[in-house]
Amino acid sequence: MNPTDTEIQQALRERAKQAATAAEVLPKLGSRTARRPHRHLRSGITMASAVAGVAAVAVVAMLVANSQNSRHAASPKATLSSTEPPASTTHPAPAPAHFDPRSYYFRMAPLPGFVVTQHSSTLDTQQISVDPTGGQVVAPGEISISGEVLLWSADGSTRQKPRRPAGAKDVSVNGRPGFYGLINYGGEIQPVLVWQYAPNAWGMIVGDSFGIENGKRTGISLASALAWAKAVRPAERQVIRFPARFGYLPAGLSCWEIDPATKIWAAQPPPTHTSGPLRLSTVPPSATAPPPIDSARLSTTVIFVTSTSHNARTLEVDVRGTAWPRQKGGIPVVVNGLPGTWNAKAHALEVYGRDYLIRLASANLAASPYLQAELTKVAEQLTVAPSWADQTTWFDAATAFPR
């Protein structure tokens, strides 16, 4: 008999310390703590991406029996909007061997009480973030749930999908098979939902903001994970927008990864907690729009490579708001009438606009880094969007720079 959702949560709280370490490794892309800011040049300039961090993941699991009500029942209801038709459960389109990083292969149906933001897009992994509508706000004595939705391409699934852990629970997502169980993800034992969204292609739901009960961290519930997974709509392209368009790139470079502009919420008071066990937030989700975005703290990055080998030449372009610090140790330069600095040691060129800065650098200094003249040529031929604060004026990444 399959364990219940409550049993899995109980196992997480009481048996995590006894879980045995396994040898399997799962690359974890786009750690939320590594989100960065960026910005552009000239009269406009673009870019977004961030190198995804890799976290070891060993498969483990210990399930216990008995107990009935999931403690996550009080969390913001992750139910689909009644106006959104259910996903098709028949003959899903085959997933591509590799994604085009310049746009999302999938979209998310509405999740009332939550806001969905683009996180990172690579050849093999695409990731979005799901957060409470009010942003990362924690009421006294409570904590809200947020997390990530990851989809792997067909080739990425072969190399990155975690194995089913012992004791995992079978699930069905829009008619496709999957499981819900405990794994060591990012150094923490926590529940994840993994499902096959298309033939030979897999996705994963993982929480990264947790409740705490009796001193033990808890993860995303099966009910919430299923609601998020059922909201995924594969093969429905979503535009990624960037603040600048490239007119020139060095020969041989193609887009490898993009980190879209992270929606960093305006500064808010730090969360406070009352004494005693924390519980999931029971405050009704706000019906209003999310808090305003502080454009000065936004960041977006794109990485171009000549190949995927370790000795590939790379170009990383970051576009950031003015709240981000400028590089130190550089010599003053002028690019298209805008001030900037060149740091020969870092092989990095920065140009400073009125409300943004753009940084161009060779990410792999061991592989013949690009020199000042070449990076200046790239910067000179960047076209910046009309407004840094208004992302609707930004360019479609599919046309802003080459594949």
Residue pairs with C-beta under 8 A, 6 or more apart in sequence:
2 169
2 170
3 11
3 63
3 64
3 65
3 167
3 169
4 67
4 68
4 169
5 70
5 169
5 180
5 221
5 222
5 223
6 67
6 68
6 69
6 70
6 71
7 63
7 64
7 65
7 66
7 67
8 63
8 169
8 180
8 181
8 182
8 191
8 222
9 70
9 71
9 72
9 191
9 218
9 219
9 221
10 64
10 66
10 67
11 61
11 62
11 63
11 64
11 167
11 182
12 182
12 189
12 190
12 191
12 216
12 217
12 218
12 219
13 213
13 214
13 216
13 218
14 64
14 216
15 62
15 63
15 64
16 62
16 182
16 189
16 216
18 62
19 60
19 61
19 62
19 182
19 184
19 189
20 60
21 58
21 60
21 184
22 58
22 59
22 60
22 184
23 58
24 57
24 58
24 59
24 162
24 163
25 56
25 57
25 58
26 55
26 56
26 57
26 160
26 161
26 162
26 183
26 185
27 52
27 54
27 55
27 125
27 159
27 160
28 52
28 53
28 54
28 55
28 57
28 185
28 186
29 52
29 53
29 54
29 120
29 122
29 125
29 127
29 150
30 50
30 52
30 53
30 119
30 120
30 125
30 127
30 148
30 259
31 52
31 53
31 55
31 186
32 119
32 129
32 148
32 208
34 50
34 53
35 50
35 119
35 259
35 262
35 264
35 299
36 50
36 259
36 262
36 299
36 301
36 318
36 320
37 262
37 264
37 297
37 298
37 299
37 300
37 318
37 320
37 321
37 323
37 324
38 47
38 48
38 261
38 298
38 299
38 300
38 301
38 317
38 318
38 319
38 320
38 324
38 358
38 359
39 45
39 243
39 298
39 299
39 300
39 318
39 319
39 320
39 321
39 322
39 324
39 353
39 355
39 356
39 357
39 358
39 388
40 46
40 47
40 243
40 244
40 319
40 353
40 356
40 358
40 382
40 384
40 385
40 388
41 244
41 335
41 336
41 338
41 340
41 351
41 353
41 356
41 358
41 379
41 382
41 384
42 244
42 335
42 336
42 338
42 351
42 353
42 379
42 380
42 382
42 383
42 384
43 336
43 383
43 384
44 243
44 244
44 245
44 382
44 383
44 384
44 385
44 386
45 243
45 244
45 319
45 351
45 353
45 356
45 358
45 379
45 382
45 383
45 384
46 242
46 243
46 244
46 245
46 246
46 300
46 302
46 317
46 319
46 382
46 384
46 385
46 394
46 395
46 400
46 401
47 242
47 243
47 244
47 300
47 301
47 302
47 317
47 318
47 319
47 358
47 401
48 240
48 242
48 258
48 259
48 260
48 261
48 299
48 300
48 301
48 302
48 319
48 397
49 101
49 120
49 121
49 256
49 257
49 258
49 259
49 300
49 301
49 302
49 303
49 316
50 120
50 257
50 259
50 299
50 301
51 257
51 303
51 316
51 363
52 120
52 122
52 125
52 127
52 257
55 185
55 186
55 187
56 184
56 187
57 162
57 183
57 184
57 185
57 186
58 183
58 184
59 162
59 163
59 164
59 165
59 166
59 183
59 184
60 165
60 166
60 182
60 183
60 184
60 189
61 165
61 166
61 167
61 168
61 181
61 182
61 183
62 167
62 182
63 167
63 182
70 221
70 222
70 223
71 211
71 213
71 218
71 221
71 279
71 280
72 145
72 211
72 218
72 220
72 221
72 223
72 224
72 280
73 221
73 223
74 279
74 280
74 281
74 282
75 144
75 145
75 221
75 224
75 280
75 281
76 112
76 113
76 114
76 132
76 133
76 144
76 145
76 281
76 285
77 112
77 113
77 285
78 111
78 112
78 113
78 114
78 223
78 224
78 227
78 228
79 111
79 112
79 227
80 86
80 109
80 110
80 111
80 227
80 230
80 231
81 109
81 110
81 112
83 110
84 109
84 110
84 231
86 174
86 230
87 109
87 174
87 230
87 232
87 233
88 174
89 174
89 175
89 176
90 175
92 176
92 197
92 198
92 199
92 234
92 235
93 198
93 234
93 235
94 154
94 198
94 199
94 200
94 201
95 105
95 153
95 154
95 157
95 197
95 198
95 199
95 200
95 201
95 234
96 105
96 153
96 154
97 153
97 154
97 155
98 123
98 124
98 153
98 155
98 156
99 105
99 121
99 122
99 123
99 124
99 125
99 126
99 153
99 156
100 398
100 403
101 121
101 122
101 123
101 255
101 256
101 257
101 258
102 121
102 240
102 255
102 258
102 397
102 398
102 400
102 401
102 403
103 121
103 237
103 238
103 239
103 240
103 396
103 397
103 398
104 118
104 121
104 126
104 128
104 237
104 238
104 239
104 240
105 126
105 151
105 153
105 234
105 235
105 237
106 126
106 151
106 197
106 232
106 233
106 234
106 235
106 236
106 238
107 233
107 236
107 237
107 238
108 116
108 128
108 130
108 149
108 228
108 231
108 232
108 233
109 230
109 231
109 232
109 233
110 231
111 130
111 227
111 228
111 231
112 285
113 132
113 133
113 285
114 130
114 131
114 132
114 133
114 285
115 130
115 131
115 132
115 133
115 135
115 263
115 290
116 128
116 129
116 130
117 128
117 129
117 131
117 260
117 262
117 263
118 128
118 129
118 238
118 240
118 260
118 261
119 127
119 128
119 129
119 148
119 259
119 260
119 262
120 126
120 127
120 257
120 258
120 259
120 260
121 127
121 240
121 257
121 258
121 259
121 260
122 256
122 257
122 258
123 153
123 156
123 256
123 257
123 308
124 152
124 153
124 155
124 156
124 159
124 160
125 150
125 151
125 152
125 153
125 156
125 160
126 150
126 151
127 148
127 149
127 150
127 151
128 148
128 149
129 146
129 147
129 148
129 149
130 146
130 147
130 148
130 149
130 228
131 146
131 209
132 144
132 145
132 146
132 281
132 285
133 285
133 286
133 288
133 290
134 144
134 285
134 286
134 290
134 291
135 265
135 268
135 290
135 291
136 144
136 146
136 209
136 265
136 268
136 271
137 144
137 268
137 271
138 144
138 271
138 272
138 273
138 281
139 281
139 283
140 272
140 273
140 274
141 273
141 274
141 276
141 278
141 279
142 278
142 279
142 280
142 281
142 282
142 283
143 209
143 210
143 211
143 212
143 271
143 273
143 278
143 279
143 280
143 281
144 209
144 280
144 281
145 207
145 209
145 210
145 211
145 220
145 224
145 280
145 281
146 207
146 208
146 209
147 205
147 206
147 207
147 208
147 209
147 220
147 228
148 205
148 206
148 208
149 203
149 204
149 205
149 228
149 229
149 232
150 203
150 204
150 205
150 206
151 197
151 201
151 202
151 203
151 232
151 234
152 160
152 161
152 201
152 202
152 203
152 204
153 201
154 198
154 200
154 201
157 200
157 201
157 202
158 200
161 194
161 202
161 204
162 183
162 185
162 192
162 194
162 204
164 179
164 181
164 194
165 179
165 181
165 182
165 183
166 181
167 181
167 182
168 179
168 180
168 181
168 182
169 179
169 180
169 181
169 222
170 177
170 178
170 179
171 177
171 178
171 179
171 180
171 193
171 195
171 222
171 226
172 178
173 193
173 195
173 197
173 226
173 229
173 230
173 232
174 197
174 229
174 230
176 195
176 196
176 197
176 198
177 195
177 196
178 193
178 194
178 195
178 196
178 229
179 193
179 194
179 195
180 191
180 192
180 193
180 194
180 222
180 225
180 226
181 191
181 192
182 189
182 190
182 191
182 192
183 189
183 190
183 192
185 192
185 206
186 208
188 217
190 206
190 207
190 210
190 217
190 219
190 220
191 207
191 219
191 220
191 221
191 222
191 225
192 204
192 205
192 206
192 219
192 220
192 225
193 204
193 205
193 220
193 222
193 225
193 226
193 228
193 229
194 202
194 203
194 204
194 205
195 202
195 203
195 204
195 229
196 202
197 203
197 232
197 234
198 234
198 235
203 229
203 232
205 220
205 225
205 228
205 229
206 219
206 220
207 219
207 220
207 224
207 225
210 217
210 218
210 219
211 217
211 218
211 278
211 279
211 280
212 218
212 277
212 278
213 277
213 278
213 279
214 277
239 396
239 397
239 398
240 258
240 260
240 396
240 397
240 398
241 260
241 261
241 391
241 392
241 394
241 395
241 396
241 397
242 258
242 260
242 261
242 300
242 302
242 319
242 385
242 394
242 395
242 397
242 400
242 401
243 261
243 300
243 319
243 356
243 384
243 385
243 388
243 391
243 394
243 395
244 319
244 358
244 382
244 383
244 384
244 385
244 395
244 400
245 382
245 383
245 395
245 399
245 400
245 401
246 378
246 381
246 382
246 400
246 401
246 402
247 381
247 382
247 383
248 377
248 378
248 380
248 381
249 304
249 315
249 378
249 401
249 402
250 313
250 315
250 370
250 374
250 378
252 306
252 313
253 304
253 305
253 306
253 313
253 315
253 402
254 304
254 305
254 306
254 402
254 403
255 302
255 303
255 304
255 397
255 401
255 402
255 403
256 303
256 304
256 305
256 308
256 314
257 302
257 303
258 301
258 302
258 303
258 397
259 299
259 300
259 301
259 302
260 300
261 298
261 299
261 300
261 391
261 394
262 298
262 299
262 300
263 290
263 293
263 298
264 293
264 294
264 297
264 298
264 299
265 290
265 291
265 292
265 293
265 294
266 291
266 292
266 293
266 294
267 294
268 291
294 321
294 323
295 321
295 355
295 388
295 389
296 321
296 322
296 323
296 355
297 321
297 323
297 324
298 320
298 321
298 388
299 318
299 319
299 320
299 321
299 324
300 318
300 319
300 320
301 316
301 317
301 318
301 319
302 316
302 317
302 397
302 401
303 314
303 315
303 316
303 317
303 363
304 314
304 315
304 316
304 317
304 401
305 312
305 313
305 314
305 315
306 312
306 313
306 314
311 364
311 366
311 367
312 364
312 367
313 362
313 364
313 367
313 368
313 369
313 370
314 362
314 363
314 364
314 367
315 360
315 361
315 362
315 363
315 370
315 375
315 378
316 359
316 360
316 361
316 362
316 363
317 358
317 359
317 360
317 378
318 358
318 359
318 361
319 356
319 357
319 358
319 359
320 356
320 357
320 358
320 359
321 355
321 356
321 388
322 355
322 356
322 357
324 357
326 341
326 350
326 352
326 357
327 341
327 343
327 346
327 348
327 350
327 359
328 343
329 343
329 345
329 346
330 341
330 342
330 343
330 348
330 350
331 341
331 342
331 343
331 344
332 339
332 340
332 341
333 339
333 340
333 341
333 342
333 349
333 372
333 376
334 340
335 349
335 351
335 376
335 379
335 380
336 351
336 379
336 380
338 351
338 352
338 353
339 351
339 352
340 349
340 350
340 351
340 352
340 379
341 349
341 350
342 348
342 349
342 372
343 349
343 350
344 372
346 361
347 361
347 362
347 365
347 369
347 370
347 371
347 375
348 359
348 360
348 361
348 362
348 375
349 359
349 360
349 361
349 372
349 375
349 376
349 379
350 357
350 358
350 359
350 360
351 357
351 358
351 379
353 384
353 388
355 388
355 389
356 384
356 388
358 379
358 382
360 375
360 378
360 379
361 375
362 369
362 370
385 393
385 394
385 395
386 393
387 393
